Amino acid sequence: MDYDDSATARELRDRAHEFMEEVVLPKERANAADSVSRETIDELREQAREYDVYAPQISEEHGGMGIALRDVLPLFEEAGRSLLGAPAMRVDAPDEGNMHTLELVGTAAQKAEWLDPLVAGEIRSGFAMTEPAPGGGSDPKMLRTTAEKENDEWIIDGHKWWTTQGSAADVLLVMARTDEEAHPYAGCSIILVPTDAEGVEIVRDIPHLGQDLMPESHAEIRFDGVRVPEENLLGEENEGFTVAQQRLGPARLTHCMRFSGMADRALDVAKAYMSEREAFGSSLADKQSQRFAIAEAETRLHAARTMVRDAAAKLDAGEEARVEVSMSKVFAANVAQETIDLAIQCCGGAGISRDLPLADFYDAVRAFRIVDGADEVHKRTIARAAFEDTDPAEIEAVPRFDG
């Protein structure tokens, strides 16, 4: 399917596709049913550099390729075709979003200390925002973690969980209340906290539904009187939600493209299996109900890709695009989940084995309807905009009765 992608985007996509076909997918197949090591990821990253597909979304100054969001989207989709693709090309969450945030609002010193080694893959990071009840979850206004200024330091106290990669991170971007008198949207900040700072306790990695090829941790973390220098403030004081929105908008779209790529690969697996497997006198690919189901999935994936590109173009143009991003996130998450589920069904028993990538895809995709904003949160945003400007003239002719 052709899209309105620039020459830069198409060339980058083609190199990424070549890298996936020649390097990443063979490595994935060789490691079927086994977890890959950090050394394997480091080797893949070196090869990604050779293919000129490493960290395309980051400026050249900091070790990337300096390509705009809209132009890098096709690469993200290619990366999503294997769980190894995104970490290999350094477009993997949560580091990808955290790198974008540091590049966007970080000071020169913060970029030198944290961004450059993140892009190089020398360190890892986490975004600590979600809290256990009664703290902030889907409603971030309920945030309870605090950061109080004392002389030239921030003192942080609080309790976070579902901090992706938190137990392996070297630095955390911590969202905290810095003005408890203000509304949370006007009184929170993001502060950089090294995980080896005194008072940071990694309580546990939360057991969770997830794939096995690239195990992903989600940490519960306590902050007990953690002291960091005042220059660890990321962005402006009390503007944490503004910064977070600048991070989450693009990150949601890159998630959409990675999972679209995953769904597309799932269909590739299913179609290959259906074309070879025979039952009841013909191949599965010749069964009309299955063919129609595949056609529906292909159609919905095309719609998802188009929506994401539209939202990304608006972000690149400086628009907030909150509704477009929310629509893309909800639609792509559900389409990806339904498509991968269909692929498993089409492959029967082989679909639920770990010999094929579908079982890992299935475990990975379910969380997408919760992370980066649950479906219901995004639908709330869409509905609020939908009801903002109703026109009474549209119902002037409605029957009305006295009484």
Number of C-alpha atoms within 10 A of each C-alpha: 3 6 11 10 16 12 10 13 19 19 15 23 23 16 17 26 20 14 24 24 14 11 16 25 17 12 17 21 14 10 13 18 17 14 13 17 11 10 9 12 20 15 11 22 23 14 18 24 14 11 16 17 27 25 30 23 24 24 16 12 9 19 17 20 16 15 18 17 21 24 24 26 28 27 29 29 28 29 32 29 28 26 25 22 29 23 24 27 27 26 28 22 19 17 24 23 25 24 26 20 21 23 19 15 15 20 16 11 11 18 18 13 11 23 26 21 16 24 22 16 17 11 16 21 30 28 25 26 23 23 23 14 12 9 19 17 19 16 11 16 15 15 25 22 23 23 27 17 15 11 8 11 17 23 19 27 20 22 23 28 22 23 26 23 23 28 22 18 19 19 20 22 23 27 28 26 28 24 17 15 9 12 12 22 16 18 18 27 28 28 25 24 25 18 20 11 14 13 16 20 17 17 14 14 20 14 9 12 13 19 19 19 21 17 12 18 19 19 24 23 23 19 22 15 17 20 22 21 16 16 15 19 23 24 20 14 15 22 18 26 19 15 19 18 14 18 19 18 22 21 21 22 28 29 25 29 31 28 30 29 24 29 33 24 22 27 22 14 19 25 20 12 20 22 13 11 13 13 9 7 7 12 14 22 20 13 13 10 11 17 15 11 15 20 12 13 22 17 12 19 21 16 15 24 22 15 20 25 24 16 25 27 16 16 20 15 11 9 11 15 18 18 19 21 29 26 21 26 30 23 21 28 26 17 22 31 23 17 25 29 19 20 28 24 15 22 21 13 9 16 24 16 16 15 15 19 25 27 23 22 28 26 16 19 23 18 16 22 19 15 14 19 19 18 19 13 16 20 17 13 16 17 12 12 12 11 9 8 8 8 9 7 7 8 8 9 7 7 6 7 5 3 3
